[in-house]
Amino acid sequence: MKLIAPSLLSVLVLLTSSALADNTLAKFKGGIGVIPVSSGVGMAPTAAVVNRNIVRGVQPAGQPWVIRDLDATVKTDGSIGVKGRGLLLAGGDSIGFNAGASVFVTLLCALNTTPITFSAHSTPTTGVPLAPDGDFEIHDLLSPAPTACPSPVLLIRNAGNLAWFAAGIPDLK
C-alpha cells in the first residue's frame, strides 16, 4: 500500500498539470497576405466585374499585402498572443513599406453551417503600430472571449479602416 499511494499521487499531479497546460483554443502557424480581388470577368487588362476577397464578411485591403511569418495562440480564457513578421504592402507606389498602419486581430468562429454564420472576437481596434519592417506583436484579450471556435479563421486587420491585411494558417497538429 505504501508504494501505491506515491504512484497514484504522481499520476494525479501529472494529469492535473497536463490538463492545466492544455488550455489552447486555436493555434496558427504561418500567414497568407491579402489579394484584394478574388476573381474578375472581362477583357484584359481591365475586368468589367470583379469579386472582392471578402472573408467571413470582412472587406479586404485595397492593395495586396504580404506577410513573412505569423505565429498565434488563442487560449480558452480569450487571451491571444500574436507575433507577425514582414507585413508589408505588395503593390502600389508604397510597395515594400508598412503604410504607417496599425493592426489588430479578429478570430472568426463558425456558428452554423446552414445558414453559415460566424462569431467575431477581436483585440482592441486601436491596434498596435507596424514596425518599419512590418513586424508586430499583440498580447491582449479577445472581446468577447470565445467559448468554442469551430473552423477558426484569424485575420490581421487595419485599425484605420478595419479591412484585413493577412490571415493566419490554422495549425492542425
Buried (B, 14 or more C-beta within 10 A) or exposed (E): EEEEEEEEEEEEEEEEEEEEEEEEBBBBBBBBBBBBEEEEEEEEEEEEEBEEBEBBEBBBBEBBBBBBEBBBBBBBEBBBEBBBBBBBBBBEEEEEBBBEBBBBBBBBBBEEEEEEEBBBBBBEBEBBEBBEBBBBEBEBBBEEBBEEBEBBBBBBBBBEEBBBBBBBBBBEE
